[in-house]
Every structure is written in C-alpha cells, then in structure tokens.
Amino acid sequence: MERETKLQYYFEENLGNPFKDDVMVSVTIRDVPSRLLKEFMEKVVNGHYPSGLSAAIKDIMWIAVQKSKEKQVPL
C-alpha cells in the first residue's frame, strides 16, 4: 500500500503504524463553514496533499494523537 503523505511516512518509519491492520471507515463532517473549507483547501490541501482532503485530515488526526501522547493531557 502506497503511503499518502510525507508525515504519514514519518510516523510509520519512526513510530510504526498501529492502524495498518485496522478496518477503514468513512466519516461525515457536518456544519463546516464554506469559507473555512475553502481556505483549508487553498492553503493546506492544494500543493501539500496531492491525494486530497482525506490525506490532510488523516495527517491532522495523526498529529493530534501524537501530541496528546506527548503531553498526556486532553487536547
């Protein structure tokens, strides 16, 4: 399976991928302001995540999980 992002590659190489054998699920996000989504797509997704929005959201989730483990406090 091809890695989607550089950050995912970093996590897998340095921390392992605890989710590699997990079941993939689909998630629906509701009530996101259109301007926020547009700005996120323009400034974060486009140019940084060729595989799209899903890869960007997964990276944000990876970062949040790692930061919470480092701090041992809720986000």
Residue pairs with C-beta under 8 A, 6 or more apart in sequence:
3 9
3 12
4 49
4 51
4 55
4 58
5 49
5 51
5 55
5 58
5 59
7 59
7 62
7 63
8 55
8 58
8 59
8 62
11 17
11 62
11 66
12 20
15 66
40 56
41 53
44 56
45 52
45 53
45 56
48 56
49 55
49 56
49 59
64 75
67 75
68 74
68 75
